[in-house]
Amino acid sequence: MKLSSIRSRILIFLIPLLFVVWGVFSAIVYNMTEEELYETHDAQAFQLVSAIAQLEGDTISPKHLDDHHELNDYFVVIRDGDGNDLYKSSDQVQLPQYLRPGAQEIEHEGDSWVIWSFPGEKTDRQYIIGIVFDEAIELADQTVATVSIPLGLVLVFSIIATVFIVKRGLRPLTTLSETLQTREPESLGKLTTEKQADELVPIVNSLNMLFDKIEDYLAREQRFIDDAAHEIRTPLTVVKAQCQVIERDALDDATRLRFDNIIEGVDRATHLAAKLLEHARAGQDAHKEITEHDLLPVLQESLAQQAHAALDKNVELQLLQSEHVAAVVDPEDLSAVLGNLIGNAIRHTPSDGEVIVVLERGDDHIQLSVEDSGPGVPEKYREKVFERFFRMPGQSSSGAGLGLSITQTLCRRNGIEISLGNSERLGGACFMLKLKR
């Protein structure tokens, strides 16, 4: 039988288990109750047979009974009409000379006895049977125990077994939940319906439809940002070109200041458009194949591209441990990541400061660190700096607030773990990249 349904997975194990548990513990209860009743009946039968045998002038040895039978807990007495005992199975109880017919209780040497007295119909004899009261209570307690203890074990075992079976039966749902929890935000590939429980197939199909809609929406958003960035850059380039042909020397001081503000605003808008375009492209090609590449050329080129900015600000820029190391990464993406991190470090490092890129080889990964001697990032902002358009309070350096968001997107696409901390070497910020080997 193919267990393609969660319901069938649970019932196919639970129902037979309940029958087995019921059968086993019913047999245990029956055997325990049977044993206790047999002990009681054996002792009573022995007393009865002993009375009959003595009346016939014979005796019966108690060796035929098991050792655990308590013969002294029962007795049989036959009396004549004058109260004389014609037969007495035991002398351990002294009975009153006259007993009323029916059941009654008597005390003898600290023990309570239940006495049944039955008068004969054809003679004046009185037939008396007694049992110690504690034995009756013990019999009741043992009977209850033989039922309640196994039933309690049945309850506990059934609860444990039910929890285990339900957990096992719901494993497909747990597996689906874990799959969704471990998926990256940009991973919108379809979930497979193979080997899924019948109840989960509609959910998986609905999730796949939702993923398709989200992917279409993101694609439209990326195309819009891409097109908008291109459209914005074109008129900005024209405006800047027109401004640059104006002779600044022919302008008065106030007009020259306004002119400079226009140029600065155009540069900022152009930079923002470029970052928006870069952000849109960073979200594309999320499923492209990534292979192993040498990191040293990428590191050297990234530092060379930022050398001019470091020189203008009189910031020392250097690469430590320059060696050929391979890692699984897209060279263009890594170059963009390093460009953003190194450029960001230079902007936030004061003049005569230092920015270093450290390459370290691990057992199963390569770690790149970009460290600076700037003020660093307070711990409460270390997660927020990766959000789009976020700028720390009091920050004076220019920027669109998209660089680190783009960096994080590219890192996720390449399976790179990025984190932010403090630099032990320089005292400023330290961005750490962990790449797969």
C-alpha positions in Angstrom: 0.0 0.0 0.0 1.4 3.4 -1.0 1.3 5.8 1.9 0.7 9.0 -0.1 -1.6 10.6 2.4 -0.7 11.9 5.9 -4.0 10.5 7.1 -3.2 7.0 5.9 0.4 7.3 7.2 -1.0 7.8 10.7 -3.9 5.4 10.6 -2.0 2.5 9.1 0.3 2.5 12.1 -2.0 3.7 14.8 -4.9 1.3 14.4 -2.9 -1.9 14.4 -0.8 -0.6 17.3 -4.0 0.1 19.4 -5.3 -3.5 18.7 -1.9 -5.0 19.6 -1.7 -2.9 22.8 -5.3 -3.8 23.7 -4.7 -7.5 23.2 -1.5 -7.6 25.1 -2.6 -5.8 28.1 -6.0 -7.6 28.1 -4.1 -10.8 28.4 -2.0 -9.4 31.2 -5.1 -8.3 33.1 -6.8 -11.6 32.6 -3.8 -13.6 33.8 -3.3 -11.4 36.9 -7.0 -11.5 37.9 -7.2 -15.2 37.2 -4.3 -16.0 39.4 -5.6 -14.0 42.3 -9.1 -15.5 42.1 -7.6 -19.0 41.8 -5.7 -18.5 45.0 -8.8 -17.4 46.8 -10.9 -20.1 45.4 -8.3 -22.8 46.2 -8.1 -21.7 49.8 -11.9 -21.7 50.2 -12.3 -25.0 48.4 -9.6 -26.6 50.7 -11.6 -25.4 53.8 -14.8 -26.9 52.4 -13.2 -30.2 51.4 -11.4 -30.5 54.7 -14.7 -30.1 56.5 -16.3 -32.8 54.4 -13.4 -35.1 54.9 -13.4 -34.6 58.7 -17.1 -35.4 58.9 -16.3 -38.6 57.0 -13.5 -39.4 59.5 -10.7 -38.4 57.2 -8.2 -35.5 56.8 -6.5 -33.7 53.9 -2.9 -32.4 54.0 -2.4 -28.7 53.0 0.8 -29.7 51.1 -1.3 -30.0 48.0 -1.8 -26.3 47.9 0.8 -23.7 46.8 2.9 -22.1 49.5 1.4 -18.6 48.9 -2.1 -19.7 49.8 -3.2 -18.3 53.1 -5.3 -21.0 54.8 -5.6 -19.1 58.1 -7.6 -16.4 56.5 -10.6 -18.7 56.3 -12.5 -21.1 58.6 -15.5 -23.3 58.6 -17.5 -24.2 61.8 -20.5 -26.6 62.2 -22.5 -26.3 65.5 -25.4 -28.1 67.0 -28.5 -26.5 68.5 -26.8 -26.2 71.9 -23.9 -24.2 70.6 -21.4 -27.0 70.6 -18.9 -27.2 67.8 -19.3 -30.4 65.8 -16.6 -29.4 63.3 -14.1 -26.5 63.4 -11.4 -26.1 60.7 -9.3 -23.7 62.8 -8.9 -22.8 66.4 -7.4 -19.3 65.7 -10.8 -17.5 66.2 -12.9 -17.8 69.3 -16.5 -17.3 68.2 -19.4 -16.2 70.4 -21.6 -19.1 71.6 -24.6 -17.7 69.9 -24.5 -16.1 66.4 -27.5 -14.5 64.7 -28.2 -15.8 61.1 -26.7 -13.7 58.3 -23.5 -11.7 58.0 -21.7 -9.9 60.9 -18.3 -8.7 61.9 -16.3 -9.7 65.0 -13.0 -8.7 66.4 -10.4 -11.2 67.6 -6.8 -10.4 68.6 -6.8 -7.2 66.6 -8.2 -8.8 63.4 -11.6 -8.1 61.9 -13.5 -11.1 60.6 -16.6 -11.3 58.5 -18.8 -14.2 59.6 -21.7 -15.8 57.7 -24.0 -17.9 59.8 -26.6 -20.2 58.1 -29.1 -22.3 60.1 -30.1 -25.7 58.7 -33.7 -26.3 57.6 -33.9 -30.0 58.6 -31.7 -29.9 61.7 -30.9 -27.5 64.4 -27.3 -27.2 63.3 -25.6 -24.0 62.4 -23.1 -23.7 59.6 -20.6 -20.9 59.9 -18.0 -19.6 57.4 -15.6 -16.8 58.2 -13.0 -14.8 56.3 -10.6 -12.2 57.7 -11.8 -8.7 56.7 -8.3 -7.6 55.6 -8.3 -10.5 53.1 -11.5 -9.3 51.5 -10.0 -5.8 51.3 -6.8 -7.1 49.9 -8.7 -9.1 47.3 -10.6 -6.0 46.2 -7.4 -4.0 46.1 -5.6 -6.6 44.1 -8.5 -6.9 41.7 -8.5 -3.2 41.2 -4.7 -3.1 40.9 -4.7 -5.9 38.3 -7.0 -3.7 36.2 -5.9 -0.1 36.9 -2.1 -0.6 36.6 -2.2 -2.3 33.2 -4.8 0.2 32.0 -2.5 3.0 33.2 0.4 1.5 31.3 -1.8 1.1 28.3 -2.6 4.8 28.6 1.0 5.9 28.9 2.2 3.6 26.2 -0.7 4.7 23.9 0.1 8.4 24.4 3.8 7.8 23.7 3.1 5.7 20.6 0.5 8.1 19.3 2.9 11.1 19.6 5.6 9.1 17.8 3.2 7.9 15.1 1.7 11.4 14.6 5.2 12.9 14.4 6.2 10.3 11.9 3.0 10.8 9.9 3.5 14.6 9.8 7.1 14.3 8.7 6.3 15.4 5.1 4.8 18.6 6.5 7.8 19.1 8.7 10.1 18.5 5.8 8.2 21.0 3.7 8.4 23.6 6.5 12.2 23.1 6.9 12.6 23.4 3.1 10.8 26.7 3.1 12.8 28.0 6.2 16.2 27.2 4.6 15.4 28.8 1.2 17.1 32.0 0.4 14.9 35.1 -0.2 15.9 35.3 -3.8 15.4 31.6 -4.4 12.0 31.4 -6.2 12.4 28.1 -7.9 9.5 25.7 -7.9 9.1 23.1 -5.2 8.8 19.5 -6.4 5.5 17.6 -5.9 7.2 14.2 -6.1 7.0 12.1 -3.0 4.8 14.7 -1.4 1.8 13.7 0.7 -1.6 14.0 -1.0 -2.7 16.8 1.4 0.5 18.8 0.7 0.3 18.7 -3.1 -2.3 21.5 -3.4 -0.2 23.6 -0.9 3.0 23.0 -2.9 1.2 23.9 -6.2 -0.2 27.1 -4.6 3.3 28.0 -3.3 4.7 27.5 -6.8 2.1 29.7 -8.3 2.9 32.3 -5.6 6.6 32.0 -6.4 5.9 32.6 -10.1 3.9 35.7 -9.4 6.6 37.1 -7.1 9.2 36.3 -9.7 7.2 38.1 -12.4 6.7 41.1 -10.1 10.4 41.3 -9.2 11.3 41.0 -12.9 8.9 43.9 -13.7 10.4 45.9 -10.9 13.9 45.3 -12.0 13.1 46.2 -15.6 11.4 49.4 -14.4 14.5 50.3 -12.3 16.8 49.4 -15.2 14.8 51.5 -17.7 14.3 54.4 -15.3 18.0 54.5 -14.5 18.8 54.6 -18.2 16.2 57.3 -18.9 17.4 59.4 -15.9 21.1 59.2 -16.9 20.5 60.4 -20.4 19.0 63.8 -19.5 21.5 64.2 -16.6 24.4 63.7 -19.0 22.9 66.3 -21.3 22.4 68.8 -18.4 25.9 68.3 -17.2 27.4 68.7 -20.7 25.6 71.9 -21.2 26.7 73.2 -17.8 30.3 72.3 -18.5 30.4 74.5 -21.6 29.5 77.6 -19.7 32.4 79.8 -18.9 32.6 80.0 -15.1 35.0 83.0 -15.1 32.3 85.1 -16.8 29.9 84.5 -13.9 29.7 86.5 -10.7 30.3 84.9 -7.4 26.7 84.2 -6.5 25.9 82.7 -9.9 29.1 80.7 -9.8 28.0 79.2 -6.5 24.6 78.3 -7.9 26.4 76.8 -10.9 28.6 74.6 -8.7 25.5 73.5 -6.8 23.8 72.5 -10.1 26.9 70.4 -11.1 27.0 68.8 -7.7 23.3 67.9 -7.8 23.6 66.5 -11.3 26.6 64.3 -10.1 24.6 63.1 -7.2 21.6 62.2 -9.3 23.9 60.5 -11.9 25.5 58.5 -9.0 22.1 57.5 -7.7 20.9 56.4 -11.1 24.1 54.3 -11.6 23.5 52.7 -8.2 19.9 52.0 -9.0 21.0 50.4 -12.2 23.6 48.4 -10.4 21.1 47.3 -7.8 18.7 46.1 -10.5 21.4 44.1 -12.2 22.5 42.6 -8.9 19.1 41.0 -8.5 19.3 39.4 -12.0 20.9 36.1 -13.0 20.3 34.6 -9.6 20.5 31.1 -11.0 23.6 31.4 -13.2 26.3 28.8 -12.8 29.2 29.8 -10.6 32.6 28.0 -11.0 36.0 28.2 -9.3 38.3 31.2 -10.1 41.6 32.7 -8.9 41.0 35.5 -6.5 44.3 37.3 -6.8 43.7 39.1 -10.2 40.3 40.2 -8.9 41.8 41.6 -5.7 44.6 43.4 -7.6 42.2 45.0 -10.1 39.8 46.1 -7.4 42.6 47.8 -5.5 43.8 49.4 -8.7 40.4 50.8 -9.4 40.2 52.5 -6.0 43.9 53.7 -5.9 43.0 57.1 -7.3 40.3 57.7 -4.7 42.7 56.6 -2.0 45.5 58.9 -3.3 43.2 61.9 -3.5 42.3 61.4 0.2 45.8 60.5 1.2 44.7 57.1 2.5 47.1 54.2 2.4 45.6 51.3 0.5 47.3 47.9 0.5 46.7 44.2 0.0 48.1 41.7 2.6 48.9 38.1 1.9 48.9 38.4 -1.9 48.9 34.8 -3.2 47.0 32.8 -5.8 43.9 31.2 -4.1 40.9 29.8 -5.9 37.3 30.0 -4.7 33.8 29.3 -6.1 32.7 32.8 -7.1 31.7 35.0 -10.0 34.7 37.3 -10.7 32.5 40.2 -11.8 30.3 40.0 -8.8 33.3 39.7 -6.4 34.9 42.7 -8.2 31.7 44.7 -7.6 31.5 43.6 -3.9 35.2 44.6 -3.3 34.7 47.9 -5.2 31.8 48.8 -2.9 33.5 47.8 0.3 36.9 49.4 -0.5 35.2 52.6 -1.8 33.0 52.7 1.3 36.1 52.2 3.5 38.0 55.0 1.8 35.0 57.4 2.1 34.7 56.8 5.9 38.4 56.9 6.6 39.9 60.3 7.5 43.0 61.7 5.7 46.3 60.0 6.5 44.3 56.9 7.4 44.7 53.3 6.2 42.6 50.7 4.4 43.8 47.1 4.0 42.4 44.0 2.3 43.4 40.8 4.0 43.3 37.3 2.4 43.2 34.3 4.7 43.0 30.6 3.8 40.8 28.3 5.9 40.3 24.6 5.9 37.1 24.7 3.8 36.8 28.4 3.0 38.6 31.6 2.0 38.1 34.7 4.1 38.5 38.2 2.7 38.5 41.2 5.1 38.3 44.9 4.2 39.4 46.9 7.2 39.8 50.6 7.8 41.0 53.1 10.4 37.8 55.1 10.4 35.2 55.5 13.2 33.7 52.1 12.7 30.0 51.1 12.9 28.2 50.9 16.2 26.8 47.5 17.0 23.2 48.6 16.8 23.6 49.7 13.2 25.5 46.7 11.9 22.4 45.0 10.5 20.8 48.1 9.3 23.7 49.2 7.1 22.7 46.5 4.6 19.3 48.0 4.1 18.5 50.1 1.1 18.9 53.9 1.5 20.0 53.5 5.1 22.5 56.1 6.3 23.8 56.3 9.9 22.8 59.4 11.9 25.5 62.1 11.7 27.1 60.7 8.6 28.6 63.5 6.5 30.1 61.5 3.5 28.1 61.4 0.3 26.4 58.3 -1.0 23.1 56.9 -2.1 22.8 54.3 0.6 22.6 51.4 -1.9 26.2 50.2 -2.0 26.0 47.8 0.9 22.5 46.6 -0.1 23.9 45.7 -3.5 26.9 44.1 -1.9 24.7 41.8 0.2 22.6 40.8 -2.8 25.7 39.9 -4.8 27.1 37.9 -1.8 23.9 35.9 -1.5 23.9 35.2 -5.2 27.4 33.7 -4.9 27.0 31.9 -1.6 29.3 34.4 0.2 28.7 35.0 4.0 29.2 38.6 4.8 29.5 40.1 8.3 30.5 43.3 9.9 32.6 43.8 13.0 35.5 45.9 14.4 39.0 45.8 13.0 41.6 44.6 15.5 44.4 45.9 13.3 43.2 49.4 12.5 40.4 50.0 15.0 37.7 50.9 12.4 35.1 48.8 10.6 35.9 45.3 9.3 33.8 43.7 6.6 34.4 39.9 6.4 33.6 37.7 3.4 33.6 33.9 3.7 33.9 32.3 0.2 33.5 28.6 -0.6 36.6 26.7 -1.7 
